[in-house]
Amino acid sequence: MSTAKGAARRAALLDAAERTLVGGGHGALSLRAVAEAAGVRLGHLQYYFPTRDGLLDAVLARLLSRSLERLADVAPGLGGGDVAAEPVPLERVITLLLAEQDDPGLVRVFVELWALAARDEAVAAAVRAFYGRYADLVAEQVRLHLPDLPEPERRARAEAFIALLEGSALMRSGIAGIASPVTDALISQTAYALLAGPGPTP
């Protein structure tokens, strides 16, 4: 089997796992259910992912990697790799993050992963590692915009920014249904102020 073909089959299995997670929640994510969703034999799935934990780790790693890649599209440095030497266009970043929350499937996947992290320490560790890296990158952008702030405040602002945006995903989604141009403007203005001080509403 070529590497490209194997990678494509692995990706298709992870797609099926995400569909299962969205459709049935983390409790429905069994190897047998994912194999059925993918239309393959259980043994075929286990060739790539011998255990449920291994499958979950792969799903989580891909989701979190995609999140950073999407940030990199508008903000080189926030998406991983070398941190940008200049401040990134924060209005575009905030707009992108809010737009992502309009995808109910993506929000549902993260809700299920957070629920699973509350029960599974391995998943929780992976989630913490992701948000730790995310906070590092955001804190660096705070430093570029507000260079006189001490490091602890930069970090606190970065973590508050992430908490604001992640919490808004639940509130703005169909789960809570609290979304309007006015609330979006206030979220954007608050997010901008955390990173760069008072400024125009993005």
Salt bridges, closest charged atoms under 4 A:
ASP15 OD1 - ARG62 NH2 2.75
GLU18 OE2 - ARG62 NH2 2.90
GLU18 OE2 - ARG66 NH1 3.34
GLU100 OE2 - ARG70 NE 2.11
ASP102 OD1 - ARG172 NH2 3.61
GLU112 OE1 - HIS26 ND1 3.06
GLU112 OE2 - ARG108 NE 2.99
GLU121 OE2 - ARG128 NH2 2.40
ASP136 OD1 - ARG155 NH1 2.27
GLU140 OE2 - ARG143 NH2 2.52
GLU153 OE2 - ARG157 NE 3.22
GLU159 OE2 - ARG155 NE 3.11
ASP184 OD1 - ARG172 NE 2.66
